[in-house]
Amino acid sequence: MSGDELKKKFGSTIKSKRAELGLSQEDLAERSGLHRTYISDVERGMRNISLESIEKLSSALKYSVSALFAIASSEGISRQEIEVLLIEDLEADLEMTLRAFTKARITNPVRTVRDGAEAMEFLSAKGRYASREGVGFPGVVLLDLNLPKVSGMEVLKWMKADERMSKIPVIVLTDSRDYRDAVECRDLGVVTYIVKPVNFQDFSDVATNLKFDWALHRREPHPSA
Protein backbone atom coordinates (compact mmCIF):
# COMPACT_ATOMS: atom_id res chain seq x y z
CA MET A 1 0.00 0.00 0.00
CA SER A 2 1.42 3.38 -0.99
CA GLY A 3 1.80 6.28 1.41
CA ASP A 4 -1.01 8.20 -0.30
CA GLU A 5 -3.34 5.19 -0.07
CA LEU A 6 -2.59 4.75 3.61
CA LYS A 7 -3.22 8.45 4.27
CA LYS A 8 -6.61 8.21 2.58
CA LYS A 9 -7.59 5.04 4.42
CA PHE A 10 -6.38 6.43 7.73
CA GLY A 11 -8.40 9.59 7.06
CA SER A 12 -11.48 7.48 6.28
CA THR A 13 -10.94 5.59 9.53
CA ILE A 14 -10.80 8.83 11.52
CA LYS A 15 -13.96 10.10 9.82
CA SER A 16 -15.81 6.82 10.42
CA LYS A 17 -14.88 6.59 14.10
CA ARG A 18 -15.75 10.26 14.60
CA ALA A 19 -19.19 9.59 13.07
CA GLU A 20 -19.71 6.55 15.33
CA LEU A 21 -19.24 8.82 18.35
CA GLY A 22 -21.56 11.46 16.89
CA LEU A 23 -18.79 14.06 16.84
CA SER A 24 -18.45 16.95 14.42
CA GLN A 25 -15.04 17.97 13.10
CA GLU A 26 -15.19 20.87 15.54
CA ASP A 27 -15.86 18.49 18.42
CA LEU A 28 -12.92 16.29 17.45
CA ALA A 29 -10.69 19.32 17.04
CA GLU A 30 -11.56 20.50 20.55
CA ARG A 31 -11.00 17.04 22.07
CA SER A 32 -7.68 16.52 20.35
CA GLY A 33 -6.33 20.05 20.60
CA LEU A 34 -5.95 20.24 16.81
CA HIS A 35 -7.39 22.77 14.36
CA ARG A 36 -10.62 21.90 12.53
CA THR A 37 -9.03 22.47 9.11
CA TYR A 38 -6.27 20.07 10.11
CA ILE A 39 -8.93 17.44 10.97
CA SER A 40 -10.60 18.07 7.61
CA ASP A 41 -7.30 17.63 5.74
CA VAL A 42 -6.56 14.40 7.63
CA GLU A 43 -9.99 12.95 6.82
CA ARG A 44 -9.53 13.78 3.13
CA GLY A 45 -6.11 12.14 3.11
CA MET A 46 -4.47 15.46 2.28
CA ARG A 47 -2.18 15.82 5.28
CA ASN A 48 1.11 14.22 6.31
CA ILE A 49 0.16 13.60 9.91
CA SER A 50 2.72 13.57 12.71
CA LEU A 51 2.94 10.84 15.32
CA GLU A 52 2.06 13.40 17.98
CA SER A 53 -1.15 14.30 16.13
CA ILE A 54 -2.00 10.62 15.59
CA GLU A 55 -1.69 10.05 19.33
CA LYS A 56 -3.93 13.06 20.04
CA LEU A 57 -6.58 11.78 17.61
CA SER A 58 -6.47 8.24 18.96
CA SER A 59 -6.89 9.54 22.50
CA ALA A 60 -9.80 11.77 21.47
CA LEU A 61 -11.51 8.85 19.69
CA LYS A 62 -10.73 6.43 22.56
CA TYR A 63 -8.85 4.04 20.27
CA SER A 64 -5.28 2.86 20.48
CA VAL A 65 -2.91 4.02 17.74
CA SER A 66 -2.33 0.40 16.75
CA ALA A 67 -6.07 -0.28 16.45
CA LEU A 68 -6.60 2.73 14.17
CA PHE A 69 -3.75 1.68 11.89
CA ALA A 70 -4.91 -1.95 11.89
CA ILE A 71 -8.33 -0.87 10.62
CA ALA A 72 -6.88 1.55 8.07
CA SER A 73 -4.31 -0.87 6.69
CA SER A 74 -6.55 -3.93 6.37
CA GLU A 75 -9.38 -3.18 3.98
CA GLY A 76 -10.06 0.45 4.74
CA ILE A 77 -13.43 1.71 5.89
CA SER A 78 -16.23 1.20 3.43
CA ARG A 79 -19.93 1.59 3.93
CA GLN A 80 -20.36 -2.17 3.67
CA GLU A 81 -18.13 -2.62 6.74
CA ILE A 82 -20.31 -0.62 9.13
CA GLU A 83 -21.94 -3.20 11.37
CA VAL A 84 -25.57 -3.39 12.41
CA LEU A 85 -26.16 -5.03 15.79
CA LEU A 86 -29.52 -6.79 16.12
CA ILE A 87 -30.47 -7.62 19.72
CA GLU A 88 -33.44 -9.99 19.57
CA ASP A 89 -34.26 -13.13 21.54
CA LEU A 90 -37.18 -14.58 19.57
CA GLU A 91 -36.12 -16.67 16.59
CA ALA A 92 -39.22 -15.82 14.51
CA ASP A 93 -38.80 -12.08 15.04
CA LEU A 94 -35.07 -12.29 14.34
CA GLU A 95 -35.66 -14.07 11.04
CA MET A 96 -38.40 -11.62 10.06
CA THR A 97 -36.14 -8.64 10.77
CA LEU A 98 -33.30 -10.15 8.74
CA ARG A 99 -35.72 -10.76 5.85
CA ALA A 100 -36.79 -7.12 6.09
CA PHE A 101 -33.14 -6.10 5.69
CA THR A 102 -32.83 -8.33 2.64
CA LYS A 103 -35.98 -6.92 1.04
CA ALA A 104 -34.77 -3.37 1.73
CA ARG A 105 -31.49 -4.36 -0.04
CA ILE A 106 -29.44 -3.42 3.01
CA THR A 107 -26.20 -5.40 2.84
CA ASN A 108 -24.31 -4.27 5.95
CA PRO A 109 -22.91 -7.09 8.09
CA VAL A 110 -25.53 -7.83 10.75
CA ARG A 111 -24.37 -9.23 14.10
CA THR A 112 -27.02 -10.86 16.28
CA VAL A 113 -27.14 -11.40 20.03
CA ARG A 114 -29.97 -13.04 21.93
CA ASP A 115 -30.26 -11.36 25.34
CA GLY A 116 -29.41 -8.16 27.16
CA ALA A 117 -26.41 -9.56 29.00
CA GLU A 118 -24.87 -10.80 25.76
CA ALA A 119 -25.54 -7.41 24.15
CA MET A 120 -23.60 -5.67 26.91
CA GLU A 121 -20.71 -8.10 26.50
CA PHE A 122 -20.67 -7.48 22.74
CA LEU A 123 -20.74 -3.70 23.04
CA SER A 124 -18.13 -3.58 25.79
CA ALA A 125 -15.90 -6.21 24.10
CA LYS A 126 -15.81 -8.35 27.22
CA GLY A 127 -16.35 -12.00 28.09
CA ARG A 128 -17.06 -14.08 25.00
CA TYR A 129 -16.55 -10.95 22.83
CA ALA A 130 -13.19 -9.90 24.26
CA SER A 131 -11.65 -10.43 20.82
CA ARG A 132 -13.58 -7.37 19.60
CA GLU A 133 -11.38 -5.06 21.69
CA GLY A 134 -10.31 -2.22 19.41
CA VAL A 135 -12.77 -3.14 16.64
CA GLY A 136 -15.16 -0.33 17.52
CA PHE A 137 -18.89 -0.05 17.94
CA PRO A 138 -21.63 -0.99 15.48
CA GLY A 139 -22.98 1.85 13.35
CA VAL A 140 -26.62 1.08 14.20
CA VAL A 141 -28.26 -0.93 16.98
CA LEU A 142 -31.68 -2.59 16.63
CA LEU A 143 -32.87 -3.29 20.16
CA ASP A 144 -35.80 -5.43 21.28
CA LEU A 145 -37.16 -4.15 24.59
CA ASN A 146 -38.38 -7.54 25.85
CA LEU A 147 -35.09 -9.36 26.40
CA PRO A 148 -34.15 -12.07 28.91
CA LYS A 149 -31.43 -11.64 31.57
CA VAL A 150 -31.16 -7.85 31.12
CA SER A 151 -34.10 -5.93 29.66
CA GLY A 152 -33.78 -3.90 26.48
CA MET A 153 -34.65 -0.74 28.40
CA GLU A 154 -31.76 -1.37 30.81
CA VAL A 155 -29.39 -1.97 27.88
CA LEU A 156 -30.56 1.30 26.32
CA LYS A 157 -30.02 3.26 29.55
CA TRP A 158 -26.58 1.66 29.96
CA MET A 159 -25.60 2.66 26.40
CA LYS A 160 -26.83 6.23 26.77
CA ALA A 161 -24.93 6.64 30.04
CA ASP A 162 -21.64 5.79 28.30
CA GLU A 163 -20.19 8.68 26.31
CA ARG A 164 -18.59 6.28 23.82
CA MET A 165 -21.94 4.67 22.93
CA SER A 166 -24.42 7.44 23.63
CA LYS A 167 -24.50 8.66 20.01
CA ILE A 168 -24.92 5.26 18.34
CA PRO A 169 -28.28 5.35 16.49
CA VAL A 170 -30.68 2.98 18.26
CA ILE A 171 -33.91 1.66 16.76
CA VAL A 172 -36.17 0.12 19.35
CA LEU A 173 -38.16 -2.97 18.30
CA THR A 174 -41.11 -4.00 20.45
CA ASP A 175 -44.46 -5.76 20.36
CA SER A 176 -45.73 -3.36 23.02
CA ARG A 177 -47.86 -0.32 22.26
CA ASP A 178 -47.39 1.04 25.76
CA TYR A 179 -47.21 4.82 25.43
CA ARG A 180 -44.97 5.06 28.49
CA ASP A 181 -42.32 2.89 26.84
CA ALA A 182 -42.42 5.04 23.72
CA VAL A 183 -42.03 8.25 25.75
CA GLU A 184 -39.13 6.85 27.79
CA CYS A 185 -37.35 5.68 24.64
CA ARG A 186 -37.82 9.08 23.03
CA ASP A 187 -36.46 10.81 26.13
CA LEU A 188 -33.41 8.53 25.97
CA GLY A 189 -32.75 9.65 22.40
CA VAL A 190 -33.66 6.60 20.30
CA VAL A 191 -33.85 7.16 16.54
CA THR A 192 -37.30 5.61 16.25
CA TYR A 193 -39.65 3.11 17.86
CA ILE A 194 -40.91 0.29 15.61
CA VAL A 195 -43.78 -1.96 16.67
CA LYS A 196 -43.19 -5.53 15.46
CA PRO A 197 -43.58 -7.30 13.12
CA VAL A 198 -40.86 -5.39 11.25
CA ASN A 199 -41.13 -4.91 7.50
CA PHE A 200 -38.69 -3.61 4.91
CA GLN A 201 -40.56 -0.30 4.51
CA ASP A 202 -39.73 0.51 8.15
CA PHE A 203 -36.00 0.48 7.37
CA SER A 204 -36.42 2.33 4.08
CA ASP A 205 -38.36 5.11 5.80
CA VAL A 206 -36.01 5.31 8.78
CA ALA A 207 -32.86 5.49 6.66
CA THR A 208 -34.32 8.16 4.38
CA ASN A 209 -36.02 10.36 6.95
CA LEU A 210 -33.94 10.06 10.11
CA LYS A 211 -30.47 10.90 8.80
CA PHE A 212 -28.39 7.79 9.30
CA ASP A 213 -28.39 6.57 5.70
CA TRP A 214 -24.55 6.96 5.99
CA ALA A 215 -24.61 3.73 7.98
CA LEU A 216 -26.65 1.60 5.58
CA HIS A 217 -25.30 0.20 2.34
CA ARG A 218 -27.93 -0.70 -0.23
CA ARG A 219 -27.49 -3.19 -3.01
CA GLU A 220 -28.73 -1.81 -6.32
CA PRO A 221 -31.81 -3.67 -7.57
CA HIS A 222 -31.36 -6.04 -10.48
CA PRO A 223 -32.75 -4.52 -13.71
CA SER A 224 -35.33 -7.31 -13.89
CA ALA A 225 -36.43 -6.86 -10.25
LORO-825660 format. One record per residue (C-alpha): x, y, z; residue in one letter. Coordinates in Angstrom, 2 decimals. Layout:
BEGIN
{rec {X, Y, Z}, "A"},
...
END
This chain:
BEGIN
{rec {0.00, 0.00, 0.00}, "M"},
{rec {1.42, 3.38, -0.99}, "S"},
{rec {1.80, 6.28, 1.41}, "G"},
{rec {-1.01, 8.20, -0.30}, "D"},
{rec {-3.34, 5.19, -0.07}, "E"},
{rec {-2.59, 4.75, 3.61}, "L"},
{rec {-3.22, 8.45, 4.27}, "K"},
{rec {-6.61, 8.21, 2.58}, "K"},
{rec {-7.59, 5.04, 4.42}, "K"},
{rec {-6.38, 6.43, 7.73}, "F"},
{rec {-8.40, 9.59, 7.06}, "G"},
{rec {-11.48, 7.48, 6.28}, "S"},
{rec {-10.94, 5.59, 9.53}, "T"},
{rec {-10.80, 8.83, 11.52}, "I"},
{rec {-13.96, 10.10, 9.82}, "K"},
{rec {-15.81, 6.82, 10.42}, "S"},
{rec {-14.88, 6.59, 14.10}, "K"},
{rec {-15.75, 10.26, 14.60}, "R"},
{rec {-19.19, 9.59, 13.07}, "A"},
{rec {-19.71, 6.55, 15.33}, "E"},
{rec {-19.24, 8.82, 18.35}, "L"},
{rec {-21.56, 11.46, 16.89}, "G"},
{rec {-18.79, 14.06, 16.84}, "L"},
{rec {-18.45, 16.95, 14.42}, "S"},
{rec {-15.04, 17.97, 13.10}, "Q"},
{rec {-15.19, 20.87, 15.54}, "E"},
{rec {-15.86, 18.49, 18.42}, "D"},
{rec {-12.92, 16.29, 17.45}, "L"},
{rec {-10.69, 19.32, 17.04}, "A"},
{rec {-11.56, 20.50, 20.55}, "E"},
{rec {-11.00, 17.04, 22.07}, "R"},
{rec {-7.68, 16.52, 20.35}, "S"},
{rec {-6.33, 20.05, 20.60}, "G"},
{rec {-5.95, 20.24, 16.81}, "L"},
{rec {-7.39, 22.77, 14.36}, "H"},
{rec {-10.62, 21.90, 12.53}, "R"},
{rec {-9.03, 22.47, 9.11}, "T"},
{rec {-6.27, 20.07, 10.11}, "Y"},
{rec {-8.93, 17.44, 10.97}, "I"},
{rec {-10.60, 18.07, 7.61}, "S"},
{rec {-7.30, 17.63, 5.74}, "D"},
{rec {-6.56, 14.40, 7.63}, "V"},
{rec {-9.99, 12.95, 6.82}, "E"},
{rec {-9.53, 13.78, 3.13}, "R"},
{rec {-6.11, 12.14, 3.11}, "G"},
{rec {-4.47, 15.46, 2.28}, "M"},
{rec {-2.18, 15.82, 5.28}, "R"},
{rec {1.11, 14.22, 6.31}, "N"},
{rec {0.16, 13.60, 9.91}, "I"},
{rec {2.72, 13.57, 12.71}, "S"},
{rec {2.94, 10.84, 15.32}, "L"},
{rec {2.06, 13.40, 17.98}, "E"},
{rec {-1.15, 14.30, 16.13}, "S"},
{rec {-2.00, 10.62, 15.59}, "I"},
{rec {-1.69, 10.05, 19.33}, "E"},
{rec {-3.93, 13.06, 20.04}, "K"},
{rec {-6.58, 11.78, 17.61}, "L"},
{rec {-6.47, 8.24, 18.96}, "S"},
{rec {-6.89, 9.54, 22.50}, "S"},
{rec {-9.80, 11.77, 21.47}, "A"},
{rec {-11.51, 8.85, 19.69}, "L"},
{rec {-10.73, 6.43, 22.56}, "K"},
{rec {-8.85, 4.04, 20.27}, "Y"},
{rec {-5.28, 2.86, 20.48}, "S"},
{rec {-2.91, 4.02, 17.74}, "V"},
{rec {-2.33, 0.40, 16.75}, "S"},
{rec {-6.07, -0.28, 16.45}, "A"},
{rec {-6.60, 2.73, 14.17}, "L"},
{rec {-3.75, 1.68, 11.89}, "F"},
{rec {-4.91, -1.95, 11.89}, "A"},
{rec {-8.33, -0.87, 10.62}, "I"},
{rec {-6.88, 1.55, 8.07}, "A"},
{rec {-4.31, -0.87, 6.69}, "S"},
{rec {-6.55, -3.93, 6.37}, "S"},
{rec {-9.38, -3.18, 3.98}, "E"},
{rec {-10.06, 0.45, 4.74}, "G"},
{rec {-13.43, 1.71, 5.89}, "I"},
{rec {-16.23, 1.20, 3.43}, "S"},
{rec {-19.93, 1.59, 3.93}, "R"},
{rec {-20.36, -2.17, 3.67}, "Q"},
{rec {-18.13, -2.62, 6.74}, "E"},
{rec {-20.31, -0.62, 9.13}, "I"},
{rec {-21.94, -3.20, 11.37}, "E"},
{rec {-25.57, -3.39, 12.41}, "V"},
{rec {-26.16, -5.03, 15.79}, "L"},
{rec {-29.52, -6.79, 16.12}, "L"},
{rec {-30.47, -7.62, 19.72}, "I"},
{rec {-33.44, -9.99, 19.57}, "E"},
{rec {-34.26, -13.13, 21.54}, "D"},
{rec {-37.18, -14.58, 19.57}, "L"},
{rec {-36.12, -16.67, 16.59}, "E"},
{rec {-39.22, -15.82, 14.51}, "A"},
{rec {-38.80, -12.08, 15.04}, "D"},
{rec {-35.07, -12.29, 14.34}, "L"},
{rec {-35.66, -14.07, 11.04}, "E"},
{rec {-38.40, -11.62, 10.06}, "M"},
{rec {-36.14, -8.64, 10.77}, "T"},
{rec {-33.30, -10.15, 8.74}, "L"},
{rec {-35.72, -10.76, 5.85}, "R"},
{rec {-36.79, -7.12, 6.09}, "A"},
{rec {-33.14, -6.10, 5.69}, "F"},
{rec {-32.83, -8.33, 2.64}, "T"},
{rec {-35.98, -6.92, 1.04}, "K"},
{rec {-34.77, -3.37, 1.73}, "A"},
{rec {-31.49, -4.36, -0.04}, "R"},
{rec {-29.44, -3.42, 3.01}, "I"},
{rec {-26.20, -5.40, 2.84}, "T"},
{rec {-24.31, -4.27, 5.95}, "N"},
{rec {-22.91, -7.09, 8.09}, "P"},
{rec {-25.53, -7.83, 10.75}, "V"},
{rec {-24.37, -9.23, 14.10}, "R"},
{rec {-27.02, -10.86, 16.28}, "T"},
{rec {-27.14, -11.40, 20.03}, "V"},
{rec {-29.97, -13.04, 21.93}, "R"},
{rec {-30.26, -11.36, 25.34}, "D"},
{rec {-29.41, -8.16, 27.16}, "G"},
{rec {-26.41, -9.56, 29.00}, "A"},
{rec {-24.87, -10.80, 25.76}, "E"},
{rec {-25.54, -7.41, 24.15}, "A"},
{rec {-23.60, -5.67, 26.91}, "M"},
{rec {-20.71, -8.10, 26.50}, "E"},
{rec {-20.67, -7.48, 22.74}, "F"},
{rec {-20.74, -3.70, 23.04}, "L"},
{rec {-18.13, -3.58, 25.79}, "S"},
{rec {-15.90, -6.21, 24.10}, "A"},
{rec {-15.81, -8.35, 27.22}, "K"},
{rec {-16.35, -12.00, 28.09}, "G"},
{rec {-17.06, -14.08, 25.00}, "R"},
{rec {-16.55, -10.95, 22.83}, "Y"},
{rec {-13.19, -9.90, 24.26}, "A"},
{rec {-11.65, -10.43, 20.82}, "S"},
{rec {-13.58, -7.37, 19.60}, "R"},
{rec {-11.38, -5.06, 21.69}, "E"},
{rec {-10.31, -2.22, 19.41}, "G"},
{rec {-12.77, -3.14, 16.64}, "V"},
{rec {-15.16, -0.33, 17.52}, "G"},
{rec {-18.89, -0.05, 17.94}, "F"},
{rec {-21.63, -0.99, 15.48}, "P"},
{rec {-22.98, 1.85, 13.35}, "G"},
{rec {-26.62, 1.08, 14.20}, "V"},
{rec {-28.26, -0.93, 16.98}, "V"},
{rec {-31.68, -2.59, 16.63}, "L"},
{rec {-32.87, -3.29, 20.16}, "L"},
{rec {-35.80, -5.43, 21.28}, "D"},
{rec {-37.16, -4.15, 24.59}, "L"},
{rec {-38.38, -7.54, 25.85}, "N"},
{rec {-35.09, -9.36, 26.40}, "L"},
{rec {-34.15, -12.07, 28.91}, "P"},
{rec {-31.43, -11.64, 31.57}, "K"},
{rec {-31.16, -7.85, 31.12}, "V"},
{rec {-34.10, -5.93, 29.66}, "S"},
{rec {-33.78, -3.90, 26.48}, "G"},
{rec {-34.65, -0.74, 28.40}, "M"},
{rec {-31.76, -1.37, 30.81}, "E"},
{rec {-29.39, -1.97, 27.88}, "V"},
{rec {-30.56, 1.30, 26.32}, "L"},
{rec {-30.02, 3.26, 29.55}, "K"},
{rec {-26.58, 1.66, 29.96}, "W"},
{rec {-25.60, 2.66, 26.40}, "M"},
{rec {-26.83, 6.23, 26.77}, "K"},
{rec {-24.93, 6.64, 30.04}, "A"},
{rec {-21.64, 5.79, 28.30}, "D"},
{rec {-20.19, 8.68, 26.31}, "E"},
{rec {-18.59, 6.28, 23.82}, "R"},
{rec {-21.94, 4.67, 22.93}, "M"},
{rec {-24.42, 7.44, 23.63}, "S"},
{rec {-24.50, 8.66, 20.01}, "K"},
{rec {-24.92, 5.26, 18.34}, "I"},
{rec {-28.28, 5.35, 16.49}, "P"},
{rec {-30.68, 2.98, 18.26}, "V"},
{rec {-33.91, 1.66, 16.76}, "I"},
{rec {-36.17, 0.12, 19.35}, "V"},
{rec {-38.16, -2.97, 18.30}, "L"},
{rec {-41.11, -4.00, 20.45}, "T"},
{rec {-44.46, -5.76, 20.36}, "D"},
{rec {-45.73, -3.36, 23.02}, "S"},
{rec {-47.86, -0.32, 22.26}, "R"},
{rec {-47.39, 1.04, 25.76}, "D"},
{rec {-47.21, 4.82, 25.43}, "Y"},
{rec {-44.97, 5.06, 28.49}, "R"},
{rec {-42.32, 2.89, 26.84}, "D"},
{rec {-42.42, 5.04, 23.72}, "A"},
{rec {-42.03, 8.25, 25.75}, "V"},
{rec {-39.13, 6.85, 27.79}, "E"},
{rec {-37.35, 5.68, 24.64}, "C"},
{rec {-37.82, 9.08, 23.03}, "R"},
{rec {-36.46, 10.81, 26.13}, "D"},
{rec {-33.41, 8.53, 25.97}, "L"},
{rec {-32.75, 9.65, 22.40}, "G"},
{rec {-33.66, 6.60, 20.30}, "V"},
{rec {-33.85, 7.16, 16.54}, "V"},
{rec {-37.30, 5.61, 16.25}, "T"},
{rec {-39.65, 3.11, 17.86}, "Y"},
{rec {-40.91, 0.29, 15.61}, "I"},
{rec {-43.78, -1.96, 16.67}, "V"},
{rec {-43.19, -5.53, 15.46}, "K"},
{rec {-43.58, -7.30, 13.12}, "P"},
{rec {-40.86, -5.39, 11.25}, "V"},
{rec {-41.13, -4.91, 7.50}, "N"},
{rec {-38.69, -3.61, 4.91}, "F"},
{rec {-40.56, -0.30, 4.51}, "Q"},
{rec {-39.73, 0.51, 8.15}, "D"},
{rec {-36.00, 0.48, 7.37}, "F"},
{rec {-36.42, 2.33, 4.08}, "S"},
{rec {-38.36, 5.11, 5.80}, "D"},
{rec {-36.01, 5.31, 8.78}, "V"},
{rec {-32.86, 5.49, 6.66}, "A"},
{rec {-34.32, 8.16, 4.38}, "T"},
{rec {-36.02, 10.36, 6.95}, "N"},
{rec {-33.94, 10.06, 10.11}, "L"},
{rec {-30.47, 10.90, 8.80}, "K"},
{rec {-28.39, 7.79, 9.30}, "F"},
{rec {-28.39, 6.57, 5.70}, "D"},
{rec {-24.55, 6.96, 5.99}, "W"},
{rec {-24.61, 3.73, 7.98}, "A"},
{rec {-26.65, 1.60, 5.58}, "L"},
{rec {-25.30, 0.20, 2.34}, "H"},
{rec {-27.93, -0.70, -0.23}, "R"},
{rec {-27.49, -3.19, -3.01}, "R"},
{rec {-28.73, -1.81, -6.32}, "E"},
{rec {-31.81, -3.67, -7.57}, "P"},
{rec {-31.36, -6.04, -10.48}, "H"},
{rec {-32.75, -4.52, -13.71}, "P"},
{rec {-35.33, -7.31, -13.89}, "S"},
{rec {-36.43, -6.86, -10.25}, "A"},
END
